[in-house]
Amino acid sequence: MKKTLKKYNEFLENEFKPIGLGTVTSDYEMIFSPLDSDSIDIWDKDPQIQKYVDENRIVVTKLDYDSFEIWGLLDDNEVKEYITQYFS
């Protein structure tokens, strides 16, 4: 039973890893919560999100096993507006 539970927990850890998963610093503010597991495929395939991640303008932190918080750079209104329009 323990082994099965451990495998299931490992599955969940690996199953839900959106792009941009990282650590928030004081340069970021929370834009939206929660980004849930149903939205991760859309999030990962969105070219604008990929651009923001590559430019370090957005970070995603884990809220619980299948939901995440979206953080953007302070005063980055372009990112805030995009997230609000497409993911909230």
Biopython code that builds the backbone (N, CA, C, O; Angstrom):
import numpy as np
from Bio.PDB.StructureBuilder import StructureBuilder

atoms = [
    (1, "MET", "N", (0.819, -1.199, 0.000)),
    (1, "MET", "CA", (0.000, 0.000, 0.000)),
    (1, "MET", "C", (0.863, 1.263, 0.000)),
    (1, "MET", "O", (0.599, 2.194, -0.761)),
    (2, "LYS", "N", (1.907, 1.297, 0.863)),
    (2, "LYS", "CA", (2.792, 2.459, 0.920)),
    (2, "LYS", "C", (3.479, 2.688, -0.419)),
    (2, "LYS", "O", (3.621, 3.823, -0.874)),
    (3, "LYS", "N", (3.902, 1.596, -1.042)),
    (3, "LYS", "CA", (4.601, 1.689, -2.321)),
    (3, "LYS", "C", (3.670, 2.255, -3.393)),
    (3, "LYS", "O", (4.090, 3.082, -4.203)),
    (4, "THR", "N", (2.423, 1.821, -3.402)),
    (4, "THR", "CA", (1.438, 2.308, -4.358)),
    (4, "THR", "C", (1.163, 3.796, -4.140)),
    (4, "THR", "O", (1.090, 4.558, -5.103)),
    (5, "LEU", "N", (1.013, 4.210, -2.894)),
    (5, "LEU", "CA", (0.783, 5.613, -2.573)),
    (5, "LEU", "C", (1.986, 6.464, -2.984)),
    (5, "LEU", "O", (1.824, 7.564, -3.513)),
    (6, "LYS", "N", (3.181, 5.953, -2.739)),
    (6, "LYS", "CA", (4.396, 6.676, -3.133)),
    (6, "LYS", "C", (4.450, 6.851, -4.651)),
    (6, "LYS", "O", (4.776, 7.935, -5.135)),
    (7, "LYS", "N", (4.136, 5.801, -5.400)),
    (7, "LYS", "CA", (4.126, 5.892, -6.865)),
    (7, "LYS", "C", (3.076, 6.879, -7.350)),
    (7, "LYS", "O", (3.311, 7.633, -8.294)),
    (8, "TYR", "N", (1.923, 6.871, -6.706)),
    (8, "TYR", "CA", (0.860, 7.803, -7.082)),
    (8, "TYR", "C", (1.294, 9.245, -6.819)),
    (8, "TYR", "O", (1.071, 10.118, -7.658)),
    (9, "ASN", "N", (1.904, 9.501, -5.679)),
    (9, "ASN", "CA", (2.388, 10.838, -5.355)),
    (9, "ASN", "C", (3.477, 11.283, -6.337)),
    (9, "ASN", "O", (3.508, 12.446, -6.739)),
    (10, "GLU", "N", (4.362, 10.371, -6.721)),
    (10, "GLU", "CA", (5.392, 10.691, -7.717)),
    (10, "GLU", "C", (4.738, 11.011, -9.064)),
    (10, "GLU", "O", (5.167, 11.928, -9.764)),
    (11, "PHE", "N", (3.711, 10.262, -9.418)),
    (11, "PHE", "CA", (2.972, 10.521, -10.646)),
    (11, "PHE", "C", (2.391, 11.932, -10.626)),
    (11, "PHE", "O", (2.527, 12.673, -11.600)),
    (12, "LEU", "N", (1.745, 12.306, -9.523)),
    (12, "LEU", "CA", (1.151, 13.637, -9.412)),
    (12, "LEU", "C", (2.214, 14.727, -9.496)),
    (12, "LEU", "O", (1.996, 15.755, -10.136)),
    (13, "GLU", "N", (3.352, 14.513, -8.859)),
    (13, "GLU", "CA", (4.438, 15.492, -8.893)),
    (13, "GLU", "C", (4.907, 15.729, -10.324)),
    (13, "GLU", "O", (5.166, 16.866, -10.718)),
    (14, "ASN", "N", (5.014, 14.659, -11.093)),
    (14, "ASN", "CA", (5.515, 14.774, -12.467)),
    (14, "ASN", "C", (4.429, 15.147, -13.463)),
    (14, "ASN", "O", (4.723, 15.709, -14.518)),
    (15, "GLU", "N", (3.195, 14.844, -13.144)),
    (15, "GLU", "CA", (2.080, 15.094, -14.052)),
    (15, "GLU", "C", (1.799, 16.582, -14.215)),
    (15, "GLU", "O", (1.512, 17.040, -15.321)),
    (16, "PHE", "N", (1.875, 17.322, -13.151)),
    (16, "PHE", "CA", (1.487, 18.723, -13.166)),
    (16, "PHE", "C", (2.705, 19.628, -12.971)),
    (16, "PHE", "O", (3.006, 20.057, -11.858)),
    (17, "LYS", "N", (3.392, 19.905, -14.068)),
    (17, "LYS", "CA", (4.543, 20.806, -14.031)),
    (17, "LYS", "C", (4.434, 21.791, -15.184)),
    (17, "LYS", "O", (4.985, 21.550, -16.258)),
    (18, "PRO", "N", (3.735, 22.887, -14.974)),
    (18, "PRO", "CA", (3.608, 23.864, -16.047)),
    (18, "PRO", "C", (4.935, 24.580, -16.305)),
    (18, "PRO", "O", (5.793, 24.652, -15.426)),
    (19, "ILE", "N", (5.090, 25.107, -17.519)),
    (19, "ILE", "CA", (6.291, 25.881, -17.793)),
    (19, "ILE", "C", (6.295, 27.118, -16.904)),
    (19, "ILE", "O", (5.245, 27.676, -16.586)),
    (20, "GLY", "N", (7.474, 27.529, -16.517)),
    (20, "GLY", "CA", (7.590, 28.702, -15.668)),
    (20, "GLY", "C", (7.598, 28.390, -14.188)),
    (20, "GLY", "O", (7.642, 29.301, -13.362)),
    (21, "LEU", "N", (7.556, 27.095, -13.837)),
    (21, "LEU", "CA", (7.561, 26.708, -12.428)),
    (21, "LEU", "C", (8.876, 27.149, -11.803)),
    (21, "LEU", "O", (9.949, 26.792, -12.290)),
    (22, "GLY", "N", (8.797, 27.916, -10.735)),
    (22, "GLY", "CA", (10.016, 28.421, -10.117)),
    (22, "GLY", "C", (9.767, 29.054, -8.773)),
    (22, "GLY", "O", (8.772, 28.781, -8.103)),
    (23, "THR", "N", (10.702, 29.911, -8.395)),
    (23, "THR", "CA", (10.668, 30.576, -7.093)),
    (23, "THR", "C", (10.410, 32.064, -7.284)),
    (23, "THR", "O", (10.973, 32.698, -8.176)),
    (24, "VAL", "N", (9.566, 32.599, -6.448)),
    (24, "VAL", "CA", (9.209, 34.015, -6.522)),
    (24, "VAL", "C", (10.185, 34.831, -5.666)),
    (24, "VAL", "O", (10.566, 34.416, -4.572)),
    (25, "THR", "N", (10.580, 35.994, -6.183)),
    (25, "THR", "CA", (11.385, 36.945, -5.421)),
    (25, "THR", "C", (10.542, 38.196, -5.182)),
    (25, "THR", "O", (9.383, 38.267, -5.593)),
    (26, "SER", "N", (11.127, 39.156, -4.529)),
    (26, "SER", "CA", (10.394, 40.389, -4.222)),
    (26, "SER", "C", (10.111, 41.234, -5.464)),
    (26, "SER", "O", (9.402, 42.237, -5.380)),
    (27, "ASP", "N", (10.656, 40.838, -6.609)),
    (27, "ASP", "CA", (10.403, 41.554, -7.864)),
    (27, "ASP", "C", (9.077, 41.171, -8.504)),
    (27, "ASP", "O", (8.688, 41.752, -9.517)),
    (28, "TYR", "N", (8.378, 40.199, -7.924)),
    (28, "TYR", "CA", (7.146, 39.678, -8.510)),
    (28, "TYR", "C", (5.946, 39.960, -7.613)),
    (28, "TYR", "O", (6.070, 40.129, -6.400)),
    (29, "GLU", "N", (4.772, 40.005, -8.259)),
    (29, "GLU", "CA", (3.505, 40.101, -7.540)),
    (29, "GLU", "C", (2.560, 39.057, -8.108)),
    (29, "GLU", "O", (2.635, 38.714, -9.287)),
    (30, "MET", "N", (1.660, 38.547, -7.250)),
    (30, "MET", "CA", (0.729, 37.536, -7.720)),
    (30, "MET", "C", (-0.299, 38.172, -8.641)),
    (30, "MET", "O", (-0.878, 39.212, -8.328)),
    (31, "ILE", "N", (-0.512, 37.537, -9.770)),
    (31, "ILE", "CA", (-1.478, 38.024, -10.743)),
    (31, "ILE", "C", (-2.772, 37.231, -10.659)),
    (31, "ILE", "O", (-3.862, 37.799, -10.714)),
    (32, "PHE", "N", (-2.648, 35.913, -10.526)),
    (32, "PHE", "CA", (-3.844, 35.068, -10.568)),
    (32, "PHE", "C", (-3.598, 33.774, -9.812)),
    (32, "PHE", "O", (-2.489, 33.238, -9.800)),
    (33, "SER", "N", (-4.643, 33.294, -9.190)),
    (33, "SER", "CA", (-4.608, 32.017, -8.506)),
    (33, "SER", "C", (-6.029, 31.468, -8.485)),
    (33, "SER", "O", (-6.953, 32.249, -8.258)),
    (34, "PRO", "N", (-6.256, 30.228, -8.697)),
    (34, "PRO", "CA", (-5.301, 29.207, -9.093)),
    (34, "PRO", "C", (-5.335, 28.919, -10.593)),
    (34, "PRO", "O", (-6.383, 28.998, -11.234)),
    (35, "LEU", "N", (-4.200, 28.593, -11.120)),
    (35, "LEU", "CA", (-4.101, 27.962, -12.444)),
    (35, "LEU", "C", (-4.236, 26.479, -12.148)),
    (35, "LEU", "O", (-3.349, 25.890, -11.531)),
    (36, "ASP", "N", (-5.329, 25.865, -12.578)),
    (36, "ASP", "CA", (-5.539, 24.471, -12.210)),
    (36, "ASP", "C", (-5.051, 23.519, -13.285)),
    (36, "ASP", "O", (-4.689, 23.927, -14.388)),
    (37, "SER", "N", (-5.051, 22.251, -12.939)),
    (37, "SER", "CA", (-4.490, 21.226, -13.821)),
    (37, "SER", "C", (-5.186, 21.174, -15.177)),
    (37, "SER", "O", (-4.567, 20.791, -16.170)),
    (38, "ASP", "N", (-6.459, 21.552, -15.238)),
    (38, "ASP", "CA", (-7.182, 21.538, -16.509)),
    (38, "ASP", "C", (-6.643, 22.569, -17.493)),
    (38, "ASP", "O", (-6.839, 22.429, -18.700)),
    (39, "SER", "N", (-5.973, 23.594, -16.998)),
    (39, "SER", "CA", (-5.477, 24.676, -17.853)),
    (39, "SER", "C", (-4.000, 24.538, -18.223)),
    (39, "SER", "O", (-3.494, 25.316, -19.033)),
    (40, "ILE", "N", (-3.312, 23.572, -17.648)),
    (40, "ILE", "CA", (-1.868, 23.469, -17.853)),
    (40, "ILE", "C", (-1.512, 23.207, -19.316)),
    (40, "ILE", "O", (-0.556, 23.795, -19.821)),
    (41, "ASP", "N", (-2.249, 22.345, -20.007)),
    (41, "ASP", "CA", (-1.944, 22.084, -21.421)),
    (41, "ASP", "C", (-2.060, 23.351, -22.255)),
    (41, "ASP", "O", (-1.215, 23.611, -23.112)),
    (42, "ILE", "N", (-3.087, 24.130, -22.012)),
    (42, "ILE", "CA", (-3.272, 25.391, -22.730)),
    (42, "ILE", "C", (-2.129, 26.339, -22.387)),
    (42, "ILE", "O", (-1.547, 26.968, -23.271)),
    (43, "TRP", "N", (-1.815, 26.436, -21.108)),
    (43, "TRP", "CA", (-0.726, 27.283, -20.623)),
    (43, "TRP", "C", (0.597, 26.910, -21.305)),
    (43, "TRP", "O", (1.300, 27.775, -21.827)),
    (44, "ASP", "N", (0.923, 25.614, -21.295)),
    (44, "ASP", "CA", (2.201, 25.150, -21.843)),
    (44, "ASP", "C", (2.328, 25.374, -23.351)),
    (44, "ASP", "O", (3.436, 25.549, -23.860)),
    (45, "LYS", "N", (1.217, 25.371, -24.058)),
    (45, "LYS", "CA", (1.247, 25.516, -25.521)),
    (45, "LYS", "C", (1.097, 26.958, -25.988)),
    (45, "LYS", "O", (1.202, 27.229, -27.184)),
    (46, "ASP", "N", (0.859, 27.869, -25.086)),
    (46, "ASP", "CA", (0.633, 29.271, -25.436)),
    (46, "ASP", "C", (1.971, 29.954, -25.741)),
    (46, "ASP", "O", (2.814, 30.072, -24.852)),
    (47, "PRO", "N", (2.176, 30.406, -26.986)),
    (47, "PRO", "CA", (3.466, 31.017, -27.347)),
    (47, "PRO", "C", (3.755, 32.311, -26.578)),
    (47, "PRO", "O", (4.918, 32.632, -26.335)),
    (48, "GLN", "N", (2.729, 33.044, -26.201)),
    (48, "GLN", "CA", (2.954, 34.273, -25.444)),
    (48, "GLN", "C", (3.444, 33.948, -24.034)),
    (48, "GLN", "O", (4.320, 34.635, -23.508)),
    (49, "ILE", "N", (2.890, 32.917, -23.427)),
    (49, "ILE", "CA", (3.350, 32.479, -22.103)),
    (49, "ILE", "C", (4.798, 32.020, -22.202)),
    (49, "ILE", "O", (5.614, 32.353, -21.343)),
    (50, "GLN", "N", (5.120, 31.265, -23.231)),
    (50, "GLN", "CA", (6.505, 30.808, -23.418)),
    (50, "GLN", "C", (7.454, 31.999, -23.515)),
    (50, "GLN", "O", (8.545, 31.978, -22.945)),
    (51, "LYS", "N", (7.038, 33.029, -24.235)),
    (51, "LYS", "CA", (7.858, 34.242, -24.375)),
    (51, "LYS", "C", (8.066, 34.900, -23.011)),
    (51, "LYS", "O", (9.188, 35.274, -22.667)),
    (52, "TYR", "N", (7.000, 35.042, -22.241)),
    (52, "TYR", "CA", (7.112, 35.651, -20.914)),
    (52, "TYR", "C", (8.025, 34.836, -19.989)),
    (52, "TYR", "O", (8.804, 35.403, -19.222)),
    (53, "VAL", "N", (7.925, 33.517, -20.067)),
    (53, "VAL", "CA", (8.783, 32.649, -19.252)),
    (53, "VAL", "C", (10.237, 32.833, -19.672)),
    (53, "VAL", "O", (11.114, 32.985, -18.823)),
    (54, "ASP", "N", (10.494, 32.820, -20.972)),
    (54, "ASP", "CA", (11.863, 32.982, -21.469)),
    (54, "ASP", "C", (12.472, 34.320, -21.058)),
    (54, "ASP", "O", (13.679, 34.420, -20.838)),
    (55, "GLU", "N", (11.633, 35.337, -20.957)),
    (55, "GLU", "CA", (12.093, 36.673, -20.575)),
    (55, "GLU", "C", (12.081, 36.883, -19.058)),
    (55, "GLU", "O", (12.363, 37.983, -18.582)),
    (56, "ASN", "N", (11.755, 35.831, -18.297)),
    (56, "ASN", "CA", (11.678, 35.891, -16.824)),
    (56, "ASN", "C", (10.688, 36.937, -16.333)),
    (56, "ASN", "O", (10.912, 37.589, -15.313)),
    (57, "ARG", "N", (9.602, 37.090, -17.062)),
    (57, "ARG", "CA", (8.563, 38.044, -16.676)),
    (57, "ARG", "C", (7.419, 37.378, -15.944)),
    (57, "ARG", "O", (6.513, 38.049, -15.450)),
    (58, "ILE", "N", (7.461, 36.058, -15.873)),
    (58, "ILE", "CA", (6.377, 35.302, -15.250)),
    (58, "ILE", "C", (6.963, 34.098, -14.523)),
    (58, "ILE", "O", (7.911, 33.476, -15.001)),
    (59, "VAL", "N", (6.392, 33.774, -13.361)),
    (59, "VAL", "CA", (6.787, 32.608, -12.574)),
    (59, "VAL", "C", (5.514, 31.947, -12.076)),
    (59, "VAL", "O", (4.538, 32.620, -11.744)),
    (60, "VAL", "N", (5.536, 30.625, -12.027)),
    (60, "VAL", "CA", (4.414, 29.859, -11.503)),
    (60, "VAL", "C", (4.894, 29.145, -10.246)),
    (60, "VAL", "O", (5.953, 28.518, -10.250)),
    (61, "THR", "N", (4.118, 29.239, -9.176)),
    (61, "THR", "CA", (4.447, 28.515, -7.945)),
    (61, "THR", "C", (3.327, 27.543, -7.620)),
    (61, "THR", "O", (2.165, 27.769, -7.955)),
    (62, "LYS", "N", (3.704, 26.457, -6.960)),
    (62, "LYS", "CA", (2.749, 25.414, -6.623)),
    (62, "LYS", "C", (1.895, 25.835, -5.436)),
    (62, "LYS", "O", (2.410, 26.219, -4.386)),
    (63, "LEU", "N", (0.595, 25.757, -5.619)),
    (63, "LEU", "CA", (-0.359, 26.048, -4.544)),
    (63, "LEU", "C", (-0.687, 24.751, -3.799)),
    (63, "LEU", "O", (-0.604, 24.693, -2.572)),
    (64, "ASP", "N", (-1.054, 23.730, -4.541)),
    (64, "ASP", "CA", (-1.191, 22.373, -4.008)),
    (64, "ASP", "C", (-0.859, 21.412, -5.142)),
    (64, "ASP", "O", (-0.318, 21.844, -6.160)),
    (65, "TYR", "N", (-1.159, 20.138, -5.005)),
    (65, "TYR", "CA", (-0.648, 19.158, -5.958)),
    (65, "TYR", "C", (-1.086, 19.380, -7.401)),
    (65, "TYR", "O", (-0.392, 18.933, -8.314)),
    (66, "ASP", "N", (-2.207, 20.051, -7.642)),
    (66, "ASP", "CA", (-2.648, 20.232, -9.029)),
    (66, "ASP", "C", (-3.121, 21.648, -9.336)),
    (66, "ASP", "O", (-3.875, 21.853, -10.288)),
    (67, "SER", "N", (-2.692, 22.619, -8.549)),
    (67, "SER", "CA", (-3.017, 24.009, -8.863)),
    (67, "SER", "C", (-1.826, 24.910, -8.518)),
    (67, "SER", "O", (-1.002, 24.593, -7.661)),
    (68, "PHE", "N", (-1.773, 26.032, -9.213)),
    (68, "PHE", "CA", (-0.608, 26.895, -9.164)),
    (68, "PHE", "C", (-1.021, 28.362, -9.110)),
    (68, "PHE", "O", (-2.132, 28.723, -9.498)),
    (69, "GLU", "N", (-0.103, 29.203, -8.621)),
    (69, "GLU", "CA", (-0.298, 30.642, -8.623)),
    (69, "GLU", "C", (0.573, 31.233, -9.727)),
    (69, "GLU", "O", (1.684, 30.761, -9.968)),
    (70, "ILE", "N", (0.067, 32.263, -10.394)),
    (70, "ILE", "CA", (0.807, 32.933, -11.458)),
    (70, "ILE", "C", (1.319, 34.258, -10.914)),
    (70, "ILE", "O", (0.551, 35.061, -10.384)),
    (71, "TRP", "N", (2.615, 34.479, -11.047)),
    (71, "TRP", "CA", (3.272, 35.688, -10.578)),
    (71, "TRP", "C", (3.916, 36.396, -11.764)),
    (71, "TRP", "O", (4.483, 35.753, -12.647)),
    (72, "GLY", "N", (3.826, 37.704, -11.776)),
    (72, "GLY", "CA", (4.460, 38.497, -12.825)),
    (72, "GLY", "C", (5.326, 39.577, -12.212)),
    (72, "GLY", "O", (5.179, 39.921, -11.039)),
    (73, "LEU", "N", (6.225, 40.105, -13.016)),
    (73, "LEU", "CA", (7.071, 41.189, -12.539)),
    (73, "LEU", "C", (6.222, 42.369, -12.089)),
    (73, "LEU", "O", (5.180, 42.657, -12.678)),
    (74, "LEU", "N", (6.667, 43.036, -11.060)),
    (74, "LEU", "CA", (5.964, 44.221, -10.565)),
    (74, "LEU", "C", (5.775, 45.221, -11.695)),
    (74, "LEU", "O", (6.695, 45.466, -12.476)),
    (75, "ASP", "N", (4.600, 45.789, -11.780)),
    (75, "ASP", "CA", (4.269, 46.845, -12.745)),
    (75, "ASP", "C", (4.378, 46.425, -14.209)),
    (75, "ASP", "O", (4.485, 47.280, -15.088)),
    (76, "ASP", "N", (4.351, 45.112, -14.484)),
    (76, "ASP", "CA", (4.372, 44.643, -15.876)),
    (76, "ASP", "C", (2.916, 44.472, -16.323)),
    (76, "ASP", "O", (2.353, 43.379, -16.251)),
    (77, "ASN", "N", (2.331, 45.556, -16.776)),
    (77, "ASN", "CA", (0.912, 45.555, -17.131)),
    (77, "ASN", "C", (0.590, 44.683, -18.333)),
    (77, "ASN", "O", (-0.517, 44.153, -18.426)),
    (78, "GLU", "N", (1.524, 44.526, -19.246)),
    (78, "GLU", "CA", (1.281, 43.668, -20.411)),
    (78, "GLU", "C", (1.012, 42.234, -19.961)),
    (78, "GLU", "O", (0.062, 41.603, -20.427)),
    (79, "VAL", "N", (1.840, 41.722, -19.064)),
    (79, "VAL", "CA", (1.661, 40.357, -18.563)),
    (79, "VAL", "C", (0.356, 40.256, -17.770)),
    (79, "VAL", "O", (-0.410, 39.312, -17.963)),
    (80, "LYS", "N", (0.100, 41.209, -16.891)),
    (80, "LYS", "CA", (-1.129, 41.186, -16.085)),
    (80, "LYS", "C", (-2.370, 41.151, -16.971)),
    (80, "LYS", "O", (-3.285, 40.362, -16.737)),
    (81, "GLU", "N", (-2.396, 41.999, -17.977)),
    (81, "GLU", "CA", (-3.556, 42.050, -18.872)),
    (81, "GLU", "C", (-3.727, 40.746, -19.633)),
    (81, "GLU", "O", (-4.850, 40.269, -19.800)),
    (82, "TYR", "N", (-2.623, 40.163, -20.099)),
    (82, "TYR", "CA", (-2.712, 38.903, -20.848)),
    (82, "TYR", "C", (-3.243, 37.783, -19.959)),
    (82, "TYR", "O", (-4.144, 37.046, -20.358)),
    (83, "ILE", "N", (-2.691, 37.655, -18.764)),
    (83, "ILE", "CA", (-3.139, 36.613, -17.839)),
    (83, "ILE", "C", (-4.604, 36.810, -17.470)),
    (83, "ILE", "O", (-5.380, 35.854, -17.452)),
    (84, "THR", "N", (-4.973, 38.028, -17.181)),
    (84, "THR", "CA", (-6.357, 38.333, -16.813)),
    (84, "THR", "C", (-7.311, 37.998, -17.953)),
    (84, "THR", "O", (-8.393, 37.457, -17.726)),
    (85, "GLN", "N", (-6.912, 38.317, -19.166)),
    (85, "GLN", "CA", (-7.785, 38.074, -20.312)),
    (85, "GLN", "C", (-7.915, 36.592, -20.649)),
    (85, "GLN", "O", (-9.009, 36.131, -20.978)),
    (86, "TYR", "N", (-6.824, 35.841, -20.574)),
    (86, "TYR", "CA", (-6.852, 34.469, -21.077)),
    (86, "TYR", "C", (-6.876, 33.374, -20.026)),
    (86, "TYR", "O", (-7.196, 32.230, -20.350)),
    (87, "PHE", "N", (-6.547, 33.686, -18.768)),
    (87, "PHE", "CA", (-6.445, 32.620, -17.773)),
    (87, "PHE", "C", (-7.251, 32.847, -16.504)),
    (87, "PHE", "O", (-7.223, 32.007, -15.605)),
    (88, "SER", "N", (-7.964, 33.956, -16.409)),
    (88, "SER", "CA", (-8.748, 34.150, -15.182)),
    (88, "SER", "C", (-10.221, 33.989, -15.456)),
    (88, "SER", "O", (-11.036, 34.117, -14.543)),
]
sb = StructureBuilder()
sb.init_structure("model")
sb.init_model(0)
sb.init_chain("A")
sb.init_seg("    ")
for serial, (resi, resn, name, xyz) in enumerate(atoms, 1):
    if name == "N":
        sb.init_residue(resn, " ", resi, " ")
    sb.init_atom(name, np.array(xyz, "f"), 0.0, 1.0, " ", f" {name:<3s}", serial, name[0])
structure = sb.get_structure()
